Amino acid sequence: MINLARLLVGFGLVMIISGGILYVLSKAGFQLGQLPGNIQFESGNTTCVLALGTSILLSILLTLFLNLFARILK
């Protein structure tokens, strides 16, 4: 049960830190959805966005962060 509590606290900290980073970046003018590699289709009143560049960037950052987090817990 203690391991589950540590895991939940760890995920909570990850969410707080990532939310803070996104908040600071948005205040600095960095728009996460406007990266190269994102594809946007517009037709009349409908817009469809495929955020490929954003997905790749977030995947790389989360992989690095979670690997560091796992090494710290060991």
C-alpha positions as CSV (number, residue, x, y, z in Angstrom):
1,M,0.0,0.0,0.0
2,I,2.9,2.4,0.7
3,N,4.3,1.8,-2.8
4,L,0.9,2.8,-4.3
5,A,0.9,5.9,-2.2
6,R,4.4,6.8,-3.4
7,L,3.4,6.2,-7.0
8,L,0.4,8.5,-6.7
9,V,2.4,11.2,-5.0
10,G,5.0,10.9,-7.7
11,F,2.4,11.2,-10.5
12,G,0.9,14.2,-8.7
13,L,4.3,15.9,-8.6
14,V,4.8,15.2,-12.3
15,M,1.4,16.8,-13.1
16,I,2.1,19.9,-11.0
17,I,5.6,20.4,-12.5
18,S,4.4,19.8,-16.1
19,G,1.5,22.1,-15.5
20,G,3.8,24.8,-14.2
21,I,6.2,24.5,-17.1
22,L,3.3,24.7,-19.6
23,Y,2.0,27.8,-17.8
24,V,5.3,29.6,-17.8
25,L,5.9,28.7,-21.5
26,S,2.5,30.0,-22.5
27,K,3.2,33.3,-20.7
28,A,6.5,33.5,-22.5
29,G,4.7,33.3,-25.9
30,F,5.5,29.6,-26.7
31,Q,2.4,28.0,-28.3
32,L,2.6,24.2,-27.9
33,G,0.0,23.6,-30.7
34,Q,1.9,25.7,-33.3
35,L,4.9,23.6,-33.8
36,P,6.3,22.6,-37.2
37,G,4.9,19.2,-38.2
38,N,1.4,19.9,-37.0
39,I,-1.1,19.5,-39.8
40,Q,-4.2,21.7,-39.9
41,F,-7.2,21.3,-42.2
42,E,-9.8,24.0,-42.5
43,S,-13.0,23.7,-44.5
44,G,-15.7,26.2,-44.0
45,N,-16.7,26.3,-40.3
46,T,-14.7,23.1,-39.4
47,T,-11.1,22.8,-38.4
48,C,-9.2,19.5,-37.9
49,V,-5.7,19.6,-36.3
50,L,-3.3,16.6,-36.3
51,A,-0.6,17.5,-33.8
52,L,2.2,15.3,-35.0
53,G,5.0,17.6,-34.0
54,T,3.6,18.3,-30.6
55,S,3.0,14.6,-30.0
56,I,6.6,13.7,-30.9
57,L,8.0,16.5,-28.7
58,L,5.8,15.5,-25.7
59,S,6.7,11.8,-26.2
60,I,10.5,12.5,-26.1
61,L,10.2,14.9,-23.1
62,L,8.0,12.4,-21.1
63,T,10.3,9.5,-21.9
64,L,13.3,11.4,-20.6
65,F,11.5,12.7,-17.5
66,L,10.0,9.3,-16.6
67,N,13.4,7.6,-17.0
68,L,15.1,10.1,-14.7
69,F,12.2,9.7,-12.2
70,A,12.5,5.9,-12.3
71,R,16.3,6.1,-11.7
72,I,15.7,8.4,-8.7
73,L,13.2,5.9,-7.2
74,K,15.6,3.0,-7.4
